[in-house]
């Protein structure tokens, strides 16, 4: 999923003519490192909150009922979407500090939403699939960063596929077909694998737009982290559904 608009690729555009190549490359690496650092810390916050909420619910039936058996669960499930929409629509009017605080809050609320996974899958299985996802994500993102081939066509196709996937998942809520769900999980992995590579390339290309505005660069870094965070979480979710060992 992408926040940025990068129709044209210009990795060595006019910005390089004003500064040396070495300086440009150093700035680009720092920009991308900031994106990955924010994303990693966001994932760490989500993991901490998810496991903490699960432990609290496991030891307190009232908390378990409130989180997973009451109407509150729908608020918890939909809250992350609200944060994403808020950050996307308010991006231009928010300061970096406000955007950063909102991103941390989003990561915490997402962790609360993801805590239900521990009720379905074994903890060891979740950890194992997390590392599989991290390895796959790293390889895909590295490809998107290093390839000289434009991935715009791939990204557009995957974005269209994502819409179809969402519609199919909604249909399967009523159909309740396990075979259909398995196929959707496979398709989901393929879609978010493609989006990860594409979004990484788009984020790399976005550096030219913000290289001479430190404030804008910091805000783009946060939104880029949000984009890759969402790709990682969705890739992890589909892989977990395929590979995860469920609780008895």
Secondary structure, 3 states (H helix, E strand, C coil): CCCCCCCCCCCCCHHHHHCCHHHHHHHHHHHHHHHHHHHHHHHHHHHHHHHHHHHHHHHCHHHHHHHHCCCHHHHHHHHHHHHHHHHHHHHHHCCHHHHHHHHHHHHHHHHHHHCCHHHHECHHHHHHHHHHHHHHHHHHHHHHHHCCCCCHHHHHHHHHHHHHHHHHHHHHHHHCCHHHHHHHHHHHHHHHHHHHHHHHHHHHHHHHHHCCCHHHHHHHHHHHHHHHHHHHHHHHHHHHHHHCCECC
